[in-house]
Amino acid sequence: MEIRETFAKNLRRLRQSKGLSQEELAHRADLDRTYISSLERSIYSPSIDVVDRLSTALGVEAADLLKKSY
């Protein structure tokens, strides 16, 4: 699995576990909802700054968004 796919799965899983909609997460991270959707579908690769903003908005470590699950 590519890192982009790993990130996408972790982003969706963490967002849903926090009970957040894509729109709410986008608002908290100051991003566009359609960008969140694209990230969750592995269309885009986030910059390190975006990973940081999303992890802060989710209340997790940035590494949690990049960890592969085996």
Secondary structure, DSSP 4 states (H G I P E B T S, - for coil): --HHHHHHHHHHHHHHHTT--HHHHHHHHT--HHHHHHHHTTSSPPPHHHHHHHHHHHTS-HHHHHPPP-
